[in-house]
Amino acid sequence: MSTPTAPALATTTDARRVRAYSTLELRAAASALAAGKFACRPPTSAPGDAEPTPTATSATAAGAPDAKSCATQASSEAQVTGSPTKVPGLGPIARVWAANAGAGASTITLALADAADAAGNRTRILDAAAPTWSGLLGASAIELGAGDGWRRGRRGRAVLLDRLEDPVQAPGLIPAPRELADIDLTVLDTGWTARELDTATTGGTRSWVTTIPAALEVLVTRANTLALSQTETVLAGLDHAQVALVVVGASRWAGPEFTAAGRRLRQLHEDNAVVFVPWLSARTWPGLGPDPLPKQLMHAGRQLLDRISLTGPLGADPA
């Protein structure tokens, strides 16, 4: 009498084995979820192909995409969104960076844009921050609707303010700006830390927020030793000839924090490329609403504007 053979467990074990996915695949999958792509398209079959038979060991044989194919597809789709280096109709670009948390980059963005507007230039602000973190949510006096992933408003004489309409989880997922004719100056508030922007890639391509050419890089920092040390690090990744530094909380280059400043900071000071914004009282400091900014901030905005070569003003209101 033969002994009953125990059922083979290899198939069950293989079916339950969990594959270890790479960090790149997991990030791409997370990006796809954040963008609303909850499932990628299943592979298509040629006419006349036999229907695959579902098995316990192969979900993909039934036409369900596996995680790797989803990650690859999400990466390639997101790369199209985040890779432009030229966008028509932006005019010269001033890109505003925060060298450290709470530096005041959004405030300086408004100061530069409002100064350009007051000089008669047709000005546009691009706010690349995720809506939850944006410092410019209340800066528009009039809302003009939404489209192509952006929500548009207006402030001042004719400043157009474009903010992201939907949440994004990474700079590489920020949609390309909407095209707009006859703009004299675009002020781009990067809206992310320099470290996030420096390391964020989608399919090996950095976000347009950092790759699009800029006429001026505006770096905003606070006047303390730690903040200036962080600023020195950020400066290492920027084109020195195109940088203007804004120091919030100081009226001149004086004090122990400036004595210990690094080589790049000292060079900017020697090149007269540093703009100082003294502390304002709590009553004077703006809440970044639609109202005009204090004269101290407008003065800083005009100093930055003087460093940009503009072809305008054109005189007419934007469409």
C-alpha positions in Angstrom: 0.0 0.0 0.0 1.5 3.3 -1.1 1.9 6.1 1.4 -0.2 9.3 0.5 2.0 12.1 -0.8 1.8 15.3 1.1 0.4 18.2 -1.1 3.1 20.4 -2.5 3.3 23.8 -0.7 5.7 25.5 -3.1 3.0 27.1 -5.2 1.2 28.5 -2.2 4.4 29.8 -0.6 5.5 31.4 -3.8 2.0 33.1 -4.2 2.2 34.6 -0.7 5.8 35.7 -1.0 6.0 39.5 -1.0 8.4 41.2 -3.4 10.6 43.9 -2.1 10.1 47.1 -4.1 12.8 49.7 -4.7 12.6 53.2 -3.2 12.2 54.6 -6.7 9.1 52.3 -7.4 7.5 53.2 -4.1 8.0 57.0 -4.7 6.6 56.7 -8.1 3.6 54.8 -6.8 3.1 57.5 -4.1 3.3 60.2 -6.8 0.7 58.4 -8.8 -1.7 58.2 -5.8 -1.1 61.9 -5.1 -1.9 62.8 -8.7 -5.2 60.8 -8.6 -3.8 57.9 -10.7 -5.1 55.2 -8.4 -4.5 52.4 -11.0 -2.5 52.3 -14.1 -3.9 51.1 -17.4 -3.9 47.3 -17.8 -1.9 45.9 -20.7 -3.8 45.7 -23.9 -4.1 42.5 -25.9 -4.0 42.2 -29.7 -7.2 41.1 -31.4 -7.6 37.4 -31.4 -5.3 36.8 -28.5 -6.5 34.2 -26.1 -7.8 35.3 -22.7 -5.2 34.6 -20.0 -6.4 32.2 -17.3 -6.3 33.7 -13.8 -4.3 31.7 -11.4 -3.6 32.0 -7.7 0.1 32.7 -8.4 -0.2 35.3 -11.1 -2.5 38.3 -10.8 -0.9 40.0 -13.7 -1.8 37.1 -16.0 -5.5 38.2 -15.6 -4.7 41.6 -16.9 -4.1 43.4 -13.6 -1.0 45.6 -13.7 1.7 44.8 -11.2 3.3 47.4 -9.0 6.4 47.7 -11.1 4.5 48.6 -14.3 2.4 51.1 -12.3 5.5 52.7 -10.9 7.1 52.9 -14.3 4.0 54.4 -15.9 3.5 56.9 -13.1 7.1 58.0 -13.4 6.9 58.5 -17.2 3.6 60.4 -16.9 4.8 62.7 -14.1 8.0 63.4 -16.0 6.0 65.1 -18.8 4.3 67.3 -16.2 7.5 68.4 -14.4 10.1 68.8 -17.1 9.6 72.0 -19.1 12.5 74.4 -19.1 10.8 77.0 -21.3 7.3 78.4 -21.0 6.1 81.1 -23.5 4.7 84.3 -22.1 6.5 84.5 -18.8 8.9 87.4 -19.6 12.0 87.7 -17.4 11.7 85.5 -14.3 12.8 86.4 -10.7 12.9 83.2 -8.7 12.5 83.6 -5.0 13.9 81.0 -2.6 13.7 80.7 1.1 17.1 79.9 2.6 15.5 78.7 5.8 12.1 78.1 7.3 10.0 81.3 7.9 12.5 83.5 6.1 9.7 85.5 4.4 10.1 84.5 0.8 6.4 84.9 0.0 6.5 88.4 1.5 9.4 89.4 -0.7 7.7 87.8 -3.7 4.8 90.2 -3.2 7.1 93.2 -2.5 8.9 92.6 -5.8 5.7 92.0 -7.8 4.0 95.1 -6.3 7.0 97.3 -7.0 7.0 96.1 -10.6 3.3 96.8 -10.8 3.6 100.3 -9.4 6.3 101.0 -12.0 3.7 100.1 -14.7 5.0 96.7 -15.6 2.6 93.9 -16.4 3.5 91.4 -13.6 2.6 87.8 -12.8 3.3 85.8 -9.7 3.6 82.0 -9.8 3.1 80.4 -6.4 4.6 76.9 -6.6 3.8 76.0 -3.0 1.3 73.3 -2.2 -2.0 75.0 -1.3 -1.8 73.9 2.3 1.6 75.6 2.7 1.1 78.6 0.5 1.8 82.0 2.0 -0.2 83.8 -0.7 -3.7 82.2 -0.3 -5.2 85.5 0.7 -3.1 87.8 -1.4 -5.6 88.3 -4.3 -8.1 91.1 -4.2 -10.2 89.4 -7.0 -10.5 85.7 -7.9 -10.5 85.0 -11.7 -11.3 81.3 -11.8 -9.2 78.2 -12.4 -7.8 76.0 -15.2 -4.9 73.7 -16.1 -4.1 73.0 -12.4 -3.9 76.7 -11.4 -6.2 79.2 -9.7 -5.8 82.8 -10.8 -6.4 86.0 -8.9 -5.5 89.7 -9.3 -4.1 92.2 -6.9 -2.9 95.8 -7.1 -3.1 97.6 -10.4 -2.7 94.5 -12.6 -0.7 91.8 -10.9 -1.9 88.3 -11.8 -1.4 85.7 -9.1 -1.4 82.0 -10.1 -1.6 79.5 -7.3 -1.8 75.7 -7.4 -5.4 74.5 -7.5 -4.8 71.0 -6.2 -2.5 69.5 -3.5 0.9 68.1 -4.7 3.2 65.9 -2.8 6.4 66.7 -4.6 7.8 69.5 -6.8 8.0 67.2 -9.7 4.2 67.0 -9.8 3.7 70.8 -10.2 1.9 71.4 -13.5 3.5 73.6 -16.1 2.4 77.3 -15.9 -0.5 78.5 -18.0 0.7 80.5 -21.1 0.0 84.2 -21.0 0.9 86.8 -23.5 2.7 90.1 -22.9 4.0 89.8 -19.4 6.9 92.0 -18.5 8.0 90.2 -15.3 7.2 86.8 -13.6 8.0 86.5 -9.9 8.2 82.8 -9.0 7.8 81.9 -5.4 9.4 78.4 -5.3 7.3 77.5 -2.2 9.5 74.5 -1.2 12.8 74.3 0.8 16.0 74.4 -1.3 16.7 70.9 -0.1 13.4 69.6 -1.4 13.8 71.3 -4.7 17.4 70.1 -5.1 16.6 66.5 -4.4 13.2 66.2 -6.0 13.2 64.4 -9.4 10.6 62.7 -11.3 11.8 60.0 -13.7 15.3 61.6 -13.4 14.1 65.1 -14.3 14.1 68.0 -11.9 11.0 70.2 -11.6 10.6 73.1 -13.9 10.5 75.3 -10.8 14.3 75.0 -10.6 15.2 74.3 -14.3 13.4 77.2 -16.0 15.9 80.0 -16.7 15.7 83.0 -14.3 17.0 86.6 -14.8 17.5 86.9 -11.0 17.7 84.5 -8.1 16.4 86.1 -5.0 17.4 84.3 -1.8 15.6 85.3 1.4 17.1 84.7 4.9 16.9 85.8 8.5 19.6 87.8 10.3 20.9 85.2 12.7 23.9 82.9 12.7 22.1 79.7 12.0 20.1 81.2 9.2 23.1 82.7 7.5 25.0 79.4 7.8 22.1 77.7 6.0 22.1 80.5 3.4 25.8 79.9 2.6 24.9 76.3 1.9 22.1 77.2 -0.5 24.3 79.7 -2.3 26.6 77.0 -3.3 24.0 75.6 -5.7 23.1 79.0 -7.3 24.7 81.0 -10.1 26.5 83.7 -8.1 26.2 86.3 -10.8 22.4 86.1 -10.8 21.8 86.2 -7.0 20.4 89.0 -4.8 20.2 88.3 -1.1 17.4 89.7 1.1 18.2 89.7 4.8 15.0 90.1 6.9 15.5 91.5 10.4 18.6 93.8 9.8 19.1 97.3 8.5 22.8 96.9 7.7 25.7 94.5 7.6 26.8 94.6 11.2 26.9 92.4 14.3 28.6 89.1 15.2 26.3 87.0 12.9 27.7 88.9 9.9 31.2 88.7 11.1 31.0 84.9 11.0 29.4 85.0 7.5 30.8 82.6 4.9 32.8 83.4 1.8 29.8 83.5 -0.6 27.8 85.8 1.7 30.7 88.2 2.0 31.1 88.2 -1.8 27.5 89.2 -2.2 27.9 92.0 0.3 31.1 93.3 -1.6 29.1 93.2 -4.8 26.3 95.3 -3.3 23.9 92.4 -3.9 22.4 92.4 -0.4 19.0 94.1 0.4 18.1 94.7 4.0 14.6 94.6 5.4 14.4 95.8 9.1 12.0 94.3 11.5 8.6 95.8 11.4 6.2 96.1 14.3 3.5 93.6 14.7 1.0 96.3 13.7 2.9 97.2 10.6 3.9 93.7 9.4 1.5 92.6 6.7 -0.7 89.5 6.9 -0.1 89.0 3.1 -3.7 89.9 2.2 -4.8 92.0 -0.8 -3.9 95.4 0.8 -0.8 97.4 -0.2 2.5 96.5 1.5 4.3 98.8 4.0 6.7 101.3 2.4 9.7 99.4 4.0 8.8 96.3 1.9 8.1 98.3 -1.2 11.5 99.9 -0.9 13.1 96.4 -0.8 11.0 95.4 -3.8 12.2 98.4 -5.8 15.8 97.6 -5.0 15.3 94.1 -6.4 13.5 95.4 -9.4 16.5 97.6 -10.3 18.6 94.5 -10.7 16.3 93.1 -13.5 16.4 94.2 -17.1 12.8 94.6 -18.3 11.5 95.2 -21.8 8.3 96.9 -20.5 6.2 98.5 -19.3 3.7 97.8 -22.0 0.9 99.9 -20.4 -2.2 97.8 -21.1 -4.0 95.6 -18.6 -3.4 91.8 -19.0 -6.1 89.8 -20.6 
